[in-house]
Amino acid sequence: MPQEIPTFFFSHARQDREMSGKYLEKFFEDLVARVAQYAGVDLKVQRVGTIDQEVLQGADWDRELSVPLGTDKAFVAILTPVYFNRENCGKELYGFLMRSQNLGVDSDGALTDVENILPIRWLSEEVYYVNTQRDSLIPAILRRINDTPADPGDDPDRTRAIERYRKKGMEGCVQVEPHYQELLRLFALRIRNLVTLPPAQNLSFSTLNNAFTYDWTAHLGAARSQAVAPQQPLETVEPRALQSVVAFYVTTRSFQVDPTQVSFADRLIAQPAPGVPTPADPSLTTLLAEVRIAALSEALNVFHAASEPVIPIESEPLVNRLESLNELGVLTALFLEEAVWPNAPAPSQSSAIIEDIIRSTRWTGPVILPSLGEPVANVDRLVQEHDLPSRVVALPASREDRVTALRRAFVDARGRMLTMSTGKPGVADTIPILKGVVPNKT
């Protein structure tokens, strides 16, 4: 009896596929070749993997995607923050999830008894953090689905490959040998050896729900079975020297407090997960996302923090926080809403306190004016008029330019930190190109 063809649907965000290096396309093509090799499939005769870039112009797009979703043996999901925010990715996931015969949902919103879905972590581990919580950016519905190959511990090559995958993500393993070939082998064998699912009847992509925003509890009912183990609490992460930045926000805008208690701040600001309603101010939420993108681009984990009170009534407590983090080698940044400073309605005690914090020589991070609905400040004039150090940065209007400015600020801060740790004034001059951001030439 001929072996069943182990076809798989490759679900991803197109933006991730179009990143420089084309690593996602390479991974898809190599996975197709390896699955076909292990299953004895002639790729000139038989399709193995489906990716939406193969839908030709003029073809029935709905049918070209609906048929493989309803019939393929496996579903490979490339997990990234962009993926979680794409409606079409959520619809693809929903369509395949509905083929699991005993699908359920637990009291924490995690799906149970999911069949034949292989999540692949594409990016490094820090990308999935929000503040101190490991994996908190992973949507709740996916948190019970194993996204890492099993490691019995009897093969050192496999162990090292899996360790790199956990830390760097699959993107950080493509073309890194021998780890890449070992991971391809593990994922291809997993796809080949999955059991067959019953096909979906009359599946239409156009009518599918978005799995990331769908009310699974209302559809399936929260699981009450004793066989379902309670979800483990998310592991917490502490800021690390030269690998983390703690950003303190001084703002009048509403935000959601992260319940995690930490020693390095009075409170943390929660960054809302994709698709989850939040009472936070939308402009501040956008800023949090931009700061996070910029930090991750420079291989930094970011913690959004606030003092108590959020607008300081004295300078010393916040300066002490900033100084203690700097002493540990952790980068810091201070974000000042312009409505608080420098555009307060009238001169106030708060303005004087904030300027004392900016002038303090006990910490080295940037002071950033985010321009939340305000015109971009004239930084040179501010520095001159208020007799301030030159570390004040005003963010530009466009998102791309804002992220670039934030990246440069973080790189400069890391350069200053390295200068302090080595005692060599020239070090900072060589730091700003660590991850490809070139400082402004003046």
N, C-alpha and C positions, 0 to 999 in steps of 0.2 A: 504494500500500500504506500503510495507516495506521501512524503512528509508535507504537512501543511506549510504554506508559505508564511513566514513570520513578518508580516507587513506591520509598519508602524506609521503613525501620524506625528509629524514633527511640528509642535506648536510653539511659536515664538513671536516676539514683537519685531516688526520689520526694522524699527529704529536700531535695535540691537544688532540685527544682521548687517546693517549698513555702516557699522563702526569701522574705523580704519583697521586694516589687517585682515578683514574678512574671515576672522576665526570661526564665526558661527557657520558660515557656508562650508568651510573646510571640515568642521566637526560633523555636519550633516552628511557630507559626501563620504567621509571616511567611515562613519557609522553604517551607512548603507552598504559600502563595500565589505565591511567586516561581517555584518549580519548575513549578507548574501553568501560570503565565503563559508561561514559556519553552517548555513542551511543548504548549501549546494545549489544555489539559485543562479541561473544565467541572467544577468541584468539586461542583456540584449533582448530577452524574451519576456521577462517578468519584472514588474515594479515591486520594490521593497519598501521604500520610504516615500511619504507624501509631504511636500512643503509647498506653501501657497504661491511661491514664485514660479512654480511650474504650470500654473493656470494660464493658458495662452490667451492672447487678445481675441475677443469675439467668442470665447468658449462660455458655456453655462457655468458661471462662477459658483452659484449656489450648489449645483449638482456635483461639480468637480470636488468640492469640499465635503458635502453632505455624505456622499457615497463612502469615501474612505473613513470618515468619522464613524459611520454606522457599521463598517465591516472590518476595519483593520484590527489586528491582534493586540497592538500596544499603542499607548499614547505617551510620547516623550514631551514633557513640558519644560521649557527653558526659563527658569525662574529668575526674574530681575524686577526691580522696582517699576520699570516701564511696562513689563508684561502684566503686572497686577493692575495697571491703570488702563489697559486696552480692552475695550468692550468685545472686540472680535476674539481676542484670546480667551476671555471669560466665556464666550459662547462656545468656542471649540471645546473647552474643558467641560462645560455643562453637558454638551452632547455626548461626550464619551463617558462621563460620570454616570449618566442615566442608564448605561448598559450594565452597571454593577448590580447583580441580582439581589443582594442583601444590604444595599446601601442604607446607612443610618447616620444619625448625628448625635453627638453627646451633649451634655449640659453646658459645655464650654464652646459649642459651635463648631467642633472639629468633626469632619466626616469620618465614618467608620466603615469597615468592610469594603474599602475601595479596591477595585480589581484592575490590574494591568496598566496602571499609570506610573510612569517613571519620572519623577521630578528631577531635574538636573540643576544644581546650583551653578550658575554661570559666572558669578562674580565673587570677589574675595569676601571672607566672613564678615568683615566690618560693615559691608554694604547693608547687611540685613539687621544691623543693630539700630535701635532707636534709644538714644541716651544710654543707660547702663544695661538694657535688657537684650540679651543675645536672641537673635531670630525673631524679635518682636515685629519686624516688618513683614514677615511671612504671614499671609492671611490665615485666620483661624481655621478655615475649612481644610487647609493642607497640612496642619501641624501633626497629624497622626500618620502621614504617609512618609515612609522612609525614603530619604533622598540621597543616601550614601551607601555604596556597596558594602556588603558584609565582609568582615575581616576575621577569619578564624585564628589569625596570628601565626600560622605555620609557614608563611611565605614572606620573607623580608622585602622582596621587590613589591609585592602587592601592598604590604603595610605602608611602605614609603610613598607609593603612588596615591593611596587613599588619604594619607596625612597631607600631602600637597593639595589634593582636591579639596579637602575640608578647609584648608587655610586660604588657598588662592582661587578656588572655584575652577570650573572646567576651562574657562577662557585662559586662566593662568597656567593651564597644563597643555594646551594645544601646542604642538611642536617642541615640547619639553620632554626629551627622552631620557630614560626608558619609560617614564611615568605615563606618557600619553598612550602608548601602545597597550600598556597594562590596563588602563582605564577603558579604552575601547574594547578590549577583550571582555572585561567584566560586564559592561553595558550590553554588548552584543549577545553574550551568552544569556544574560537575563531576558532580553527580548525573545530570543529563540526558544527558551525553555518555559515561557509563560503558557498557562492553560488557555484554551480557546473560549472566547466569550460569545454568547448568542448575538447575532446581528440585530441592529436597531431597525425597526420597521418604519418606513415613511418618514425618515429624518429629513428635516428641512432647515438649513442653516439660518434662513431668514427669520424663522419663528423661535429660535432657541433663546433661552434666558442667559444672562450674564452670571456665571457661577460666583463671581466675587461680590455681587450685590444682591443675589437671590436670597430669599428668606427660607433657608433650608430647614430650620426648626419648624416653621409652619407647615412645610411640605412633608417632612419625614417624622416629626415629633422627636423631642429630646430623648436620647437613649437612657433607659433606666436599668439595663441589664447589669448584674453584678459582674458579668464577664468583661465588661468594659472598664479598664483601669482608669483611675482619675488622671487627668492631664498633669504632667509634672510642671512645677513652677519654672518660669523662664530663668535661666542662669544670668546672673548679673556680671557686669564688666566694669573694672575700675580704669580711670585714665592712666595712660602710660607715658613715660618720658619720651619726648620727640615723636610720639605716635598718636597723641590725642590733643585736641583743643577744647577747652571749656569756654563757651561763649556766654557771657552774662548780658542780659537784656534789661535795659531801663526803659520802661514803656508804660503808657496809660491804656494800652489796648488789651482786650480780654484774651486770656490763654487758658489752656487746659493743664492742670497740674498733674505731673507724673507722680503716682503714689510711692515710687521707690524712694526710700530714705538713703541719703548719702552723706559723707562727712565733709565733702569739698564744696558744698553749696547749701543754702537754706532750703531750696526747693529746685526741682527740675521742671522744665516745661515739656509737656508731651507733644511730640510731633504726630498728628493724626495719621492713622493707617489709611491706605488707599480705599476709597469708597465708603468710609465710615463717617457719618455726620458728626460735627463737632461744634461746640459753642464758641470756639476761638475766632478771633478776628481774622478774616480771610487774607488781609494784607500781611499780617504777622505770620500766618501759616505759610504763605508763599515765601516770605523771607527765610523762615526756618528751613524750607526745602532747598532754597538757593545756597544757604550756608552749608547744608549737608552735602550737596552736590560738589561744591567747591572743595570742602575738606576731603571728601572721598577721592576727588581727582588728584589730590596731593598725598594720598595714602594715609590720611588722618581720620581717626574716629572722633566725632564731634558730640559734645554734651551740651544741650541747651539748658541754661541755668538762670536763676534769678535770686536776688538777695531778699531779705526780709527787713523792712518793706521793699517793694520793687523799686520805688523811687527813693533813694537813700536820704535819711534825715541827718546822717553824719557820715563822714568819709572813711573813718578808720575801719569799721567792720568789713566793708567790701575790699578796701586796699589790703587788709590782712588776708582775705581769701585769695586775692590775686597773687600776693607775694608768696604765700605758702605753696601754691601750685607751681609758680616759677621756680621755687627752690627745689621742687621735685623734678624739674625738667619738663613739666607739662605746659604746653602753649596755652595762652589766654587771649581773649578778645572782649572788648566792651562795646555793645551796641546801644547807641543812644537815640531814642526817638526824638526827632527835631522839635516836636511840640513841647518836649521837656527841656531840651537844650540843643541848640542855642536859641530856638525860636519861642521860648516861653513868653506869655503875654506881657510880662513885666519883670524887671530884675527881682530875683527872689533868693531866699536862703538856699533853695535846692540848686540853683545855678552855681552859686559859689562852692557848694559841696562837690558838685560834679567836676568843676574845674580843678578843685584840689585833688580829686582822684586822677584826672588826666595828667596833672603835673607831677604826680608821685613818681619818684625814681625807683621805687621798690618792686615794680613789675615792668615787663617789657613788651606787652602785647599791643596790637593796634586798637585805636578808638574809631569805631565805624558809625557813620551817619547813614542810615539805610534809605533815606528819602522816601518814606512811606506816605505818598500823597503830597509830599512837599517838594518844592524845586530844589535841584541839586545845589548844595551849599558851596560858597567860595571858600575853600579850605585855606588857601594862602592868607586871605583877609582875616579869617577867624583866628588863625595861629598868631598873626601879627597883632591884631587888636586885643586879644585876650592873653598874650604872652604865654603861649602854649608850646609844648614840644611838637615836632613835625610828624608825629605818628597818627594824626587825625586823617581819616579817609572818608570821602563822600562817595557813595555808590552812584553810578550813572543810571540812566532811565531804562535802557534795554536789558532784558534778562541775560543775554549772552555776555554783554559787557560787564554786568554786575557780577556774574560768576567769575569772570576773568579777574576783575578787581579784587574779589574776595580771595581767589587763589593766590594772587600776588601778595596780598596782605599776610596770608598764612605762611607763604614761603619766606617773606622777609622776617616774620616773627621767628620762624625756625632758624634762620640765619643768625639773628641776634642771640637766640638761645645757645646756639653752638659757639658763638663768639664768647659768651659768658663762661661756658663750660671749659673752653680751651685756653681762654685768656689771650687769644691771638686776634688782634683787631682786623687782620686781613681775611679771616675766614668768611665773614659775612659777605664779602664781595664775590665769593665763588659759589654761594649757596642758591641764589634765586633761580637757577635753571635745573633744580633737582628733578622736577617732573615736566619740564618743557615750557614753563611760563617765564618769559623773558621780561625783566623789569623795564619800566620806562627809562629812556635815555634822557637825561637832563643836562 
